[in-house]
């Protein structure tokens, strides 16, 4: 008799835990976002959580890395890419049918804040520097791909000087740590750092537009709400505070 009661209570407890787990899961979404969006998307997600009383889980990495994870079945609800090609890749793979541009950015050359460089032409600076130039891995990191386009535009061969990293934030960190005297990163990331300074902003014609794309991956109603929220006045205000352009 006692054994039956224990078994019954155990079953009730397990059912309660399972139902609670399913309920909790229904009140959360997972957003895969490019590393360069780390600060801004964290704040936007926090606002969304407060307004809708849910949990937003963030997975932050290079756009290409995230796209590959989604292709392989990772549990993502919304994908935010710093590169159109990786969004197109997921469209081709049938992972999303709805995409849009929600922000733009600038590409800049940074150096440690305590170093001074005098130069007339940025191409001469890149060619004659004896230091490493930190960029994201062009194969997976859009900022690295844009950097390679810049090198092509100025017709400079700096392959032996490149310090390739897993994402644009890591490239910025290499400059902050003094491991590289130069880095090519996004303006928004550079402005968030107290250890680097922008010494040159690359012309728009030197690389493809730095556009951020949003893709709706799952059919959850909350995923749709977050997807739409990115274009709201509340979200745009946060993006502007971080120096992104939204229109």
C-alpha positions, 0 to 999 in steps of 0.5 A, a space after each residue: 500500500 505504501 509502495 503504491 502511494 509512493 509510486 503514485 506521488 512519483 508519477 504526479 511529481 514527474 507529470 508536474 515537472 514535465 508540464 512545467 517544463 513544457 510551459 516554461 519552454 513555451 514562454 521562451 524563444 532562442 535568437 541566433 545573432 551575429 556577434 557584432 549585435 551583442 550589446 544592442 540585441 541584449 538590450 532589445 531582448 531585455 525590453 522584449 522580455 519585460 514587455 511580454 514576460 518571457 525569456 529570450 535566449 541569445 546565441 551569439 557568434 559569427 553569422 556563418 557559424 550560426 547559419 551552419 548551426 541552423 542548417 544542422 538543426 539547431 533550435 533557433 526561432 529568429 536568426 540575425 545575420 550581418 551578411 545577406 549571403 548567409 541569410 540567402 543560404 538559409 533561404 536556399 536550405 528551406 530554413 526561412 522564407 521571411 527575411 528583411 533588413 533591420 539595420 545598417 552599419 559602417 566599417 572602420 579601421 581601429 587602433 589602440 587608443 594610446 597609439 598615434 599613427 600619422 598617415 595621408 592614405 589608408 592604403 599606404 598605412 596598411 601596406 607599410 605597417 609591420 604590425 598585424 591587422 586583425 579581421 574576422 575569418 572571411 569564410 564565416 565572418 561578414 566583417 572579415 569578408 568586407 575587409 577583404 573587399 576593402 583590400 581589393 578596392 585599395 589593391 593592397 596585398 596584406 595577407 601575411 599581416 592578417 590575424 584572423 579571428 572567429 568573429 568581429 568582437 574577437 578582432 576588436 579584442 586583439 587590438 584592445 590587447 595590443 596583439 594587433 595594432 590595427 583591426 577592421 571592425 564595425 563602427 558600432 563595436 569600436 564605439 563601445 570600446 574604451 581601449 581603441 579609437 577609430 582612425 579611418 572610416 572606409 568609403 561605402 564604395 570600397 565594400 558591399 553595404 553592411 546590412 543586418 538581416 532578420 530571418 524568421 526560423 520557427 513558427 512560434 507566435 512569440 518568434 513572430 512577435 520578436 521578429 516584428 518587434 525589431 522594427 518597432 520604435 522601441 527597438 529602433 531607439 535602442 539601435 540608434 543609441 548604439 550608432 546603428 542606422 535603422 532607415 
